Amino acid sequence: MAFRPFGAALATAVTLAFATSSAGAVTEIQWWHAMTGPNNDVVVKLANDFNASQSDYRIVPAFKGSYADVLNAGIAAFRAGNAPGIMQVFEVGTATMMAAKGAIKPVYALMKEQGEAFDPKSYLPAITGYYSTEKGDMLSFPFNSSSMVMWVNLDALKKPGIDAPPKTWPEVFEDARKLHATNPTCGFSSSWVTWGFIEQFSAWHNVPIGTKANGLDGFDTVLEFNTPLETKLLENLVELQKDKSYDYSGRTNTGEGRFTSGECALYMTSSAFYPNVKANAKFAYTAVAMPYFPDVAGAPQNSIIGGASLWVMGGKSAEEYKGIARFFSFLSDTDRQVYLHEVSGYLPITKAAYEKTIASGFYKDNPILEVPLKELTNREPTENSRGLRFGSMVQMRDVWSEEIEAALAGKKSAREALDAAVSRGNQMLRQFERTAAK
Amino acid sequence: MENRAIFSGKTLAYLLVLPQLAISLIFFYWPAAQALWQSFLVQDAFGLSTEFVWFENYVELLKTPEYYHAIGVSFAFSALVVFFSMTLGLLLAVMANQNIPGVQIYRTFLIIPYAVAPAVASAVFIFMFQPGLGMIARALQRSGIDWNPVLNGTHAMILVVIVAVWNQISYNFLFFLAGLQSIPKSVIEAAAIDGARPMRRFWTIVFPLLSPTTFFLIVINITYAFFNTLGIIDTATGGGPNGATATLVYKVFLDGKGGSDLGGSAAQSVILMIIVVVLTAIQFRYVEKKVHY
């Protein structure tokens, strides 16, 4: 028969494998991620380094597309009984993941079961707070984190005679008008509109987005960001949008080229924009902390993170879990974190790594990389600035963006838009609570 | 007199249509039934908890004003896409159906856009129309038009219509050209001898004789505009700004994939299915009567 030689070969191979390696087969662990370009290289290097450091486990990274694609692929794979061991999920997918009890394995439980040394206190609280329960138990392992900063084109600022980058919102509004006089298409702009103007804005001013510590303490959270403070920000932006002193650049970061091309001199977006600016900006630039309203007591508070964390999926073998726990210990290593921070521009996740980077004098040459860290650690996080956790957050961001767009286009007042964003969002939260409660 | 094959029994006939039936069942009816079933459920993303809720997803859906807005957007978008892609396709086909030098080259080039994937076409167009970066956007801004599809709903709609039309013209062109070539030359020549000018010849002879092609293309183009433009809208505008380009099918995609609201999304797709079935039925019932085969 045709398949007999193959069967014989297989049998020999199996016998050989057992005969030559007393340690048994290598356990493979799938790691699905969304990193592209240089950051994809970092993922591959981490996996290779880990695989070379021991012989029992093999981490196999697989690129699955955008963050949303990874989440959807993971969900589909889980439904088909085929989930990967580790899945990289963006911060707004956190509620979806943690609600799926049985589909996931919390990181704190994993580390405890496997007896790996693990002290949640050694991680930066502004980062782990986002991924922990109200009791402080870490559910997922922070991987790549960034925060929002204001990118400044120093050359363009000189034209209308602005001496220093703006620190407060009133200064931003004033500078945007001055910049508009020298450049009619754009003074100030931004990416990730809801992350910046609702999520970060609330944390930075120590005001809540929703009840129950922005949803971190329970799915029965109710949105409440339609306040006079939020309205004031949006009203000002609407006013500036009329003559393009502020010019909207879309919901995601597709408009970031408007900063590097020199069109928009002030641009709020992620600190992870750094490698792109470094490669493409042909002018003197810097990044400064997000602006705040000086009349708000306690502002600025601290910023929150964006980025992604690694989730461990449920229903895997004990061997796989052992390997994943080892891999997480490997990732937490101080020198490795320092290295990751310096090559990728993402933030270090442990206090030791941050301190070591400071001590090495790295920030003297790269002050921009310290700006988001200073924002995150500006003050001890409060209920309003630990992070946020709302179900259906991906879709909710779209809804909020829609309403902000309606206000900027002059179809609704700022207050009406925020009211609608809150009520539509609450409807989605109730729907989510219903499916998640069981 | 009928010229029909006679089978001794029905078994062979059933056996012969079986593959087609199997394909229809597996790829059309089974998923449609799944969608129908899913639309009665409330379920979390991972499928860990499921609740049967009868028509609640539909009731919730019909309570949201955004859904009615999406219906309006869908019909406006489809009407624009069908009208422009068909008229332009017909115009180009008539032009390319003449005896002019290099006509084969024109024809080939006119068909090429159909080979471009919608998402790719969309990406290219976004780049050209990106305010501040794209060539066309800059030209528009220089001529005093405040082109801004990220905030202006009308501009966003124009952008997606242009991409969708551009993508579909080749298909319509191809069918119209084939239709034109099947019209007997003698009829047109006879009319010309009787003194009918080209415009009159077109409207009284060519256009009526093209009606089977036109009818077929209307059905196909409506289906295209309703369903196959998802990739274009996703890449070009993401349904924005403020839902101005969120068609029904895009909302199904957005709520199901991004929102993990499978029940609500399934309810939407069932309604969408009904709309398209009704539209097609109307066409076959009433419009087809005007078609000359």
HADDOCK unambig.tbl for C-alpha pairs under 7 A between the chains (distance, minus, plus):
assign (segid A and resid 75 and name CA) (segid B and resid 45 and name CA) 6.92 0.50 0.50
assign (segid A and resid 75 and name CA) (segid B and resid 46 and name CA) 5.66 0.50 0.50
assign (segid A and resid 78 and name CA) (segid B and resid 46 and name CA) 6.98 0.50 0.50
assign (segid A and resid 79 and name CA) (segid B and resid 46 and name CA) 6.31 0.50 0.50
assign (segid A and resid 79 and name CA) (segid B and resid 47 and name CA) 6.73 0.50 0.50
assign (segid A and resid 100 and name CA) (segid B and resid 46 and name CA) 6.66 0.50 0.50
assign (segid A and resid 249 and name CA) (segid B and resid 150 and name CA) 6.68 0.50 0.50
assign (segid A and resid 250 and name CA) (segid B and resid 150 and name CA) 5.61 0.50 0.50
assign (segid A and resid 392 and name CA) (segid B and resid 259 and name CA) 5.42 0.50 0.50
assign (segid A and resid 394 and name CA) (segid B and resid 258 and name CA) 5.99 0.50 0.50
assign (segid A and resid 394 and name CA) (segid B and resid 259 and name CA) 6.30 0.50 0.50
assign (segid A and resid 395 and name CA) (segid B and resid 258 and name CA) 5.66 0.50 0.50
assign (segid A and resid 395 and name CA) (segid B and resid 259 and name CA) 4.80 0.50 0.50
assign (segid A and resid 402 and name CA) (segid B and resid 240 and name CA) 6.92 0.50 0.50
assign (segid A and resid 402 and name CA) (segid B and resid 241 and name CA) 6.21 0.50 0.50
assign (segid A and resid 402 and name CA) (segid B and resid 242 and name CA) 3.96 0.50 0.50
assign (segid A and resid 402 and name CA) (segid B and resid 243 and name CA) 6.52 0.50 0.50
assign (segid A and resid 403 and name CA) (segid B and resid 242 and name CA) 6.32 0.50 0.50
assign (segid A and resid 405 and name CA) (segid B and resid 151 and name CA) 6.27 0.50 0.50
assign (segid A and resid 405 and name CA) (segid B and resid 241 and name CA) 6.06 0.50 0.50
assign (segid A and resid 405 and name CA) (segid B and resid 242 and name CA) 5.62 0.50 0.50
assign (segid A and resid 406 and name CA) (segid B and resid 242 and name CA) 5.67 0.50 0.50
assign (segid A and resid 409 and name CA) (segid B and resid 151 and name CA) 6.04 0.50 0.50
assign (segid A and resid 409 and name CA) (segid B and resid 152 and name CA) 6.66 0.50 0.50
assign (segid A and resid 435 and name CA) (segid B and resid 42 and name CA) 6.91 0.50 0.50
assign (segid A and resid 435 and name CA) (segid B and resid 43 and name CA) 5.93 0.50 0.50
assign (segid A and resid 435 and name CA) (segid B and resid 44 and name CA) 5.18 0.50 0.50
assign (segid A and resid 435 and name CA) (segid B and resid 49 and name CA) 6.62 0.50 0.50
assign (segid A and resid 436 and name CA) (segid B and resid 44 and name CA) 6.56 0.50 0.50
assign (segid A and resid 438 and name CA) (segid B and resid 49 and name CA) 6.59 0.50 0.50
